[in-house]
Amino acid sequence: MVHLVVSPDFWVNRIYPEGLLEKWLVDDGATVQTDQPLAELRIEGELLTLKAPTTGRLVIESHKNSPVEPGAVIGFIRN
């Protein structure tokens, strides 16, 4: 199992410590491939894409419009 972590590197200025999970691009339970775009995050006014770090089945833990902080786990991928 690989956790999907919102990387602290997404924050450039670190002025606003919270971002927003705008939407998932893949449904819960879907099979995903390495580097496949999974979710869109709005951080410091910029729209960023979180990609799959590995191949497996996506399990979503945070839902659309959820706030996210650096290091937050929003789901995981089961191999």
Secondary structure, DSSP 8 states (H G I E B T S, - for coil): -EEEE--GGG-SS-SS--EEEEEESS-TT-EE-TT-EEEEEEETTEEEEEE-SSSEEEEE-S-TTEEE-TT-EEEEEE-
